[in-house]
Amino acid sequence: MTNGSPTASSLLLQDLGMSFGAKTVLKGINLDVKPGQFVALVGPSGAGKSTLLRLINGSHRPTEGTVNVLGVNPGTCGRKNLQKLRTQVGFVFQQFGLVGRLSAMENVLMGALGSLRMPRYGISTYPAALREKAVSNLERVGLADHRFQRCDTLSGGQQQRVAIARTLMQDARIVLADEPVASLDPGASLSVLNTLKKVSAEDGFTVVCSLHQVDLALQVSDRVVAVRDGSLILDTPTRETSEASLRGIYEKAKGAGS
Ligand SMILES: Nc1ncnc2c1ncn2[C@@H]1O[C@H](COP(=O)(O)OP(=O)(O)OP(=O)(O)O)[C@@H](O)[C@H]1O
């Protein structure tokens, strides 16, 4: 089902467009992301970043153009292939998406449910190998000592690192992160993004991460892609851009009354 060539794209968007009724939200988007890249997706509120991430994970079908993820078009691949693709594409949300009354360990184990036939209730009902993997992934995000703590008693930054560890259980080849640090203070934000960067480099998976904090985008990404008014207006290696030019993208949007 997937394109196995090492030089193949993780993600290939061609002439992508999306409208909701008469409202055009994205137009003419072309993007080719190679395996292992960390892409920061920036742009003002309403620019279309979340819509783009939803098109990539198959939650929306484009009204124009094509999406190709790991060699598969999520819009046309059929339900079974879409399910399989979703196990290879992890999603990290702004609001963490954890079950607050459950422990960090149980939340992380839930990331493996896609590989199990039956639902599980409680840590002891998961196979030992998965329990070991969950502890190891919590160690990788610096939270092994907190594994039995209820998630709703962890700090926001710790909760987002649990969400990253949960995604690691999928052995995802792409992780899509939609404003993962929007509700965190600057220190916790950097810590979460550095954690995501570290584990992506260790495992070689691709990251597309929407962010409003341009300073953080510059610190953690290899490549910056900017969207404004539904169009891709910048696509550049991070080392070739500056904080001032990224801030300009937001200033122009304000000037245009967005
Ligand atoms: N299901 C939908 N139906 C109608 N309009 C939608 C839908 N989803 C998104 N939109 C519109 O598409 C536009 C882009 O929204 P989107 O959430 O993708 O922007 P964003 O860049 O992620 O914004 P933010 O940074 O504030 O999260 C907005 O005008 C939004 O109202």
The ligand as an ORCA input file, in Angstrom:
! r2SCAN-3c Opt
* xyz 0 1
  N     -15.975     22.634      8.591
  C     -15.908     23.921      8.202
  N     -16.965     24.535      7.655
  C     -16.908     25.824      7.249
  N     -15.801     26.603      7.379
  C     -14.728     26.038      7.941
  C     -14.711     24.688      8.375
  N     -13.472     24.415      8.904
  C     -12.764     25.555      8.785
  N     -13.514     26.525      8.218
  C     -13.061     27.898      7.919
  O     -11.831     27.804      7.244
  C     -11.012     28.894      7.592
  C      -9.659     28.360      8.012
  O      -9.812     27.710      9.278
  P      -8.616     26.917      9.956
  O      -9.123     26.401     11.258
  O      -8.062     25.942      9.000
  O      -7.563     28.097     10.193
  P      -6.230     28.116     11.066
  O      -5.182     28.724     10.201
  O      -5.976     26.757     11.595
  O      -6.625     29.108     12.227
  P      -6.098     29.144     13.768
  O      -4.653     29.523     13.695
  O      -6.942     30.208     14.401
  O      -6.344     27.787     14.350
  C     -11.728     29.687      8.661
  O     -12.351     30.812      8.066
  C     -12.779     28.706      9.156
  O     -13.927     29.380      9.616
*
